Amino acid sequence: MQHSQTHLRTRPIMAGHLRAFESVARHLNFRLAGEELALTQSAVSRQIQALEEEVGVPLFLRHTRAVELTSAGALLLLAVAQALPRIDAAVRQIRQSAGRRSVSLTTFASFASMWLIPRLEAFQRDHPDIDIRIDASDVAVDLDLADVDIALRYGPPASMPAGAVRLFGEQLTPVASPWLLKSSSTGGQALRRPEDLAQFALIEAGDANRTHLEWLTWRRWLEAQGLPKPSPKRWMYFNYAYQMVQAALTGQGVVLARLPLVAESIANGDLVEVLPGSRMDSPMAYWLMVGPRSAARPEITAFCDWLRAQAQATREAIGEVPDPDLAGDLN
């Protein structure tokens, strides 16, 4: 397709054309873009042709069975891919502000199940007019772009962005159901020393040895106790921390648990910390991050204040002594 300078326009580009362009560029397929946009393939093609007329250069190379971005198309996609999500997020925020107040947050599934959700009833009782939306995912999101107000994350300090607030740290400790410790299936075997773990099934994350969570393994904990590689009665492997703890709650074995996530279960007697003098510090911590577009909203402030109060209660429950360097983040 040939274009001359007479085709160049100074008027703004139509937003509908940009949305069609982004979809075609993402799929590199006019038919799939049409299905996504609920348009016919020919209608999408006409929008792209109109956009190319307005821009003044071809944006796609059209082959017999494929579509390819030109260098100009790739340049435009960089801008469009950032602008459209921002526009969509702004519109959603405007719509929310016109109706009910809401807080949307993202966190990983085990933290949502074991720490956040059991506490939410108290917040909702005090703030019945605020809706809560939770996206439980291990995928980190960009709070500058995503339609999310708050992120609750897990990681070492070095991996956290500027502005992240430390909620509490972490220790690892073996826990089990009191039923298991009294069960005849263990022959009344006492669990008083780390060596006694060999008489029990041990529960562990199935991929911990192949990921950055290697320090959550029984092997690391036993090394810290000066003991060799474990040889338990049997192994049980799960993908998520809440699955591991659920197996321990039902008496299926002993789990090396993240203390902040099981503190309530220990306090109410559902789980027993079997070797309380053998806790192991973890380099990980739990963090609060607030999106820059959300921080000024009153409902976000209320929810963050509530989170800080809950975090303080957790620090007290696990006996965490605040690091002086982090004192400003722990108040």
C-alpha positions in Angstrom: 0.0 0.0 0.0 1.5 3.3 -1.0 0.9 6.5 1.0 1.9 10.1 0.2 2.3 13.0 2.5 -1.2 14.1 1.5 -2.6 11.2 3.5 -1.0 12.4 6.8 -3.5 13.8 9.2 -3.1 16.1 12.2 -6.5 15.4 13.7 -6.6 12.8 16.6 -6.8 9.1 15.9 -10.2 7.5 16.5 -10.1 5.3 19.6 -12.1 2.5 18.0 -9.4 2.1 15.4 -6.7 1.9 18.0 -8.6 -0.9 19.9 -9.0 -2.8 16.6 -5.3 -2.3 15.9 -4.2 -3.5 19.3 -6.3 -6.7 19.0 -5.0 -7.5 15.5 -1.4 -6.8 16.7 -1.8 -9.1 19.7 -3.3 -12.0 17.7 -1.6 -11.3 14.4 -4.9 -12.5 12.9 -7.9 -10.5 11.7 -10.4 -13.2 12.3 -9.4 -13.7 15.9 -9.4 -10.0 16.5 -12.9 -9.8 15.1 -14.2 -12.6 17.4 -12.7 -10.8 20.4 -14.3 -7.4 19.4 -17.6 -9.0 18.2 -17.0 -7.6 14.7 -16.7 -9.3 11.3 -13.3 -9.8 9.9 -14.0 -7.4 7.1 -15.1 -4.7 9.6 -11.8 -5.1 11.5 -9.9 -4.9 8.2 -11.7 -1.7 7.3 -10.8 -0.1 10.6 -7.1 -1.0 10.2 -7.2 0.4 6.6 -8.7 3.6 8.0 -6.1 3.8 10.7 -3.3 3.4 8.2 -4.8 6.2 6.1 -4.9 8.4 9.2 -1.3 7.5 10.3 0.1 7.7 6.8 2.1 4.5 6.6 1.3 0.7 6.6 1.0 -0.8 10.0 0.9 -4.5 8.9 2.4 -6.6 6.2 -0.4 -8.8 4.9 0.8 -12.3 3.7 -1.3 -15.1 2.3 -1.6 -16.9 5.6 -0.1 -14.5 8.1 -0.1 -10.9 9.3 3.1 -9.2 10.4 3.7 -5.8 12.1 5.8 -3.2 10.3 8.3 -1.2 12.2 5.8 1.6 12.4 3.1 -0.8 13.7 5.5 -2.1 16.4 6.2 1.5 17.5 2.5 2.4 17.6 1.8 -0.8 19.6 4.2 0.2 22.3 2.1 3.3 23.0 -1.3 1.7 22.5 -0.6 -1.3 24.7 0.1 1.1 27.6 -2.6 3.7 26.9 -5.7 1.5 26.5 -5.4 -0.3 29.8 -4.9 3.1 31.5 -8.0 4.4 29.9 -10.0 1.3 30.8 -8.8 1.5 34.4 -9.7 5.2 34.6 -13.2 4.5 33.3 -13.7 1.7 35.8 -12.6 3.9 38.6 -15.0 6.6 37.5 -17.8 4.1 37.4 -17.0 2.8 40.8 -16.8 6.2 42.4 -20.3 6.9 41.0 -21.7 3.9 42.7 -20.7 1.7 45.7 -17.3 2.1 47.2 -15.0 -0.9 46.7 -11.5 -2.2 47.3 -9.9 -4.6 44.9 -6.7 -6.5 45.9 -4.4 -9.2 44.6 -2.6 -11.7 46.7 -1.4 -15.3 46.4 -3.9 -18.1 47.1 -2.5 -19.5 50.4 -2.3 -16.0 52.0 -5.9 -15.2 50.9 -7.2 -18.6 52.3 -5.2 -18.8 55.5 -4.7 -15.2 56.7 -6.9 -12.6 54.9 -10.3 -14.2 54.3 -10.7 -15.5 57.9 -10.2 -11.9 59.1 -12.4 -10.1 56.6 -15.6 -10.5 58.4 -14.4 -8.0 61.0 -13.7 -5.4 58.4 -17.0 -5.9 56.6 -18.8 -5.6 59.9 -17.3 -2.2 60.6 -17.5 -1.1 56.9 -20.7 -2.7 55.5 -20.8 -0.1 52.6 -17.4 -1.2 51.1 -17.3 -4.1 48.7 -14.2 -6.3 48.6 -12.9 -8.0 45.5 -10.0 -10.5 45.8 -7.9 -11.8 42.9 -5.9 -14.8 44.3 -3.0 -15.2 41.9 0.7 -15.8 42.1 1.2 -13.5 39.1 2.5 -10.1 40.1 0.6 -7.2 38.6 1.6 -3.7 37.7 -0.4 -1.4 40.1 0.2 1.5 37.7 -1.7 -0.3 35.0 -3.9 -3.0 36.5 -7.5 -2.5 37.8 -6.3 -3.3 41.3 -6.0 -1.1 44.3 -3.8 -3.1 46.7 -1.3 -6.0 46.4 -0.3 -8.2 49.3 2.9 -10.0 48.4 5.5 -12.4 49.8 9.2 -12.1 49.2 12.6 -10.9 50.5 13.1 -7.2 51.1 15.4 -6.9 48.1 12.7 -8.0 45.7 10.1 -5.4 46.9 9.6 -2.1 45.1 10.0 1.3 46.7 7.0 2.1 48.9 6.2 -1.4 49.9 5.2 -1.7 53.5 6.4 -4.7 55.6 3.5 -6.3 57.4 5.4 -9.0 59.2 8.2 -11.5 58.8 8.3 -15.2 59.0 9.6 -18.2 60.9 9.2 -21.9 59.9 8.1 -24.4 62.5 6.9 -28.1 62.5 3.2 -28.4 63.3 0.8 -31.3 63.5 -2.8 -32.2 64.5 -3.1 -33.1 68.2 -5.0 -36.1 67.0 -2.0 -37.4 65.0 0.2 -37.1 68.1 -2.2 -39.3 70.1 -3.1 -41.7 67.2 -2.5 -45.3 67.4 -1.2 -45.2 63.9 2.1 -43.8 65.2 2.2 -46.4 67.9 2.0 -43.7 70.5 5.3 -42.4 69.2 6.3 -39.2 71.1 7.6 -36.2 69.1 10.0 -34.5 71.5 13.2 -34.2 69.3 13.8 -33.5 65.7 15.1 -37.1 65.3 11.6 -38.3 66.2 10.2 -36.9 62.9 11.5 -40.1 61.2 8.4 -41.9 62.7 5.9 -39.6 61.0 4.9 -38.7 57.4 6.3 -35.3 56.4 4.4 -32.9 54.3 6.2 -30.6 51.9 5.7 -28.4 48.8 6.1 -30.5 45.7 8.2 -28.0 43.8 10.1 -26.3 46.7 13.4 -27.8 45.8 13.1 -26.5 42.2 12.0 -22.9 43.0 13.1 -19.9 44.9 11.3 -21.3 48.0 14.0 -23.9 48.6 14.4 -22.7 52.2 10.9 -23.9 53.0 12.1 -27.5 52.7 12.5 -30.1 55.5 16.1 -30.6 54.3 17.0 -27.0 55.1 15.2 -27.1 58.5 17.0 -30.3 59.5 20.3 -28.9 58.4 19.7 -26.0 60.7 19.2 -28.5 63.5 22.5 -30.2 62.6 20.7 -33.4 61.3 21.2 -35.3 58.1 18.8 -35.6 55.1 15.3 -36.7 56.4 14.1 -40.3 56.0 10.5 -40.1 57.2 7.8 -42.8 57.3 6.6 -41.4 54.0 6.4 -38.1 52.1 3.4 -36.1 51.0 3.7 -33.3 48.5 1.3 -30.5 47.6 1.3 -27.4 45.4 0.1 -24.8 47.9 0.7 -24.0 51.6 -3.0 -24.1 52.4 -3.2 -27.7 51.0 -0.2 -28.7 53.1 -1.8 -27.3 56.3 -5.1 -28.9 55.5 -3.4 -32.3 55.3 -1.8 -31.6 58.7 -5.2 -30.5 60.2 -6.7 -33.9 59.2 -3.8 -35.8 60.8 -2.0 -37.0 57.7 1.4 -35.9 58.7 3.7 -33.1 60.1 4.2 -30.0 58.1 6.9 -27.4 58.2 4.5 -24.4 58.3 4.9 -20.7 57.9 4.2 -19.5 61.4 2.2 -16.3 60.5 -0.2 -18.4 58.4 -0.9 -21.0 61.2 -0.7 -18.8 64.3 -4.5 -18.8 64.7 -4.7 -22.6 64.3 -2.0 -23.0 67.0 -3.7 -20.6 69.3 -7.1 -22.4 69.1 -5.6 -25.8 69.4 -6.3 -27.2 65.9 -2.6 -27.5 65.4 0.3 -28.1 67.8 3.8 -26.6 67.4 5.6 -29.9 68.1 9.1 -28.5 68.5 8.6 -24.9 69.6 12.3 -24.4 70.5 13.4 -25.2 66.9 11.9 -22.4 64.8 13.9 -21.3 61.8 14.0 -17.8 60.5 13.0 -17.3 56.9 14.4 -14.5 54.7 10.8 -13.8 53.4 8.3 -11.3 54.6 4.7 -10.2 53.8 4.2 -6.8 52.2 1.5 -4.3 51.5 1.6 -2.2 48.3 -1.0 0.4 47.2 -1.6 1.6 43.7 -0.8 5.3 43.1 -4.2 5.9 41.6 -6.0 4.4 44.6 -4.0 5.7 47.7 -6.1 8.9 48.2 -9.5 7.1 48.3 -11.1 6.9 51.8 -12.0 3.3 51.5 -8.4 2.3 50.6 -7.1 4.3 53.6 -9.6 2.5 55.8 -8.7 -0.9 54.5 -4.9 -0.3 54.8 -5.4 0.9 58.4 -7.3 -2.3 59.1 -4.5 -4.4 57.5 -1.9 -2.7 59.6 -3.8 -3.4 62.8 -4.3 -7.1 61.7 -0.6 -7.3 60.9 0.3 -5.9 64.4 -1.9 -8.7 66.0 0.0 -11.3 63.9 3.4 -10.0 64.9 2.3 -10.2 68.6 1.0 -13.7 68.0 4.2 -15.0 66.5 6.4 -13.1 68.9 8.1 -11.0 66.2 10.5 -8.3 67.4 10.4 -5.5 64.9 13.6 -4.7 63.1 14.7 -1.2 64.2 15.4 -0.3 60.6 11.9 -1.2 59.7 10.2 0.5 62.7 8.6 3.2 60.5 6.9 0.5 58.5 5.7 -1.5 61.5 3.6 1.2 63.2 
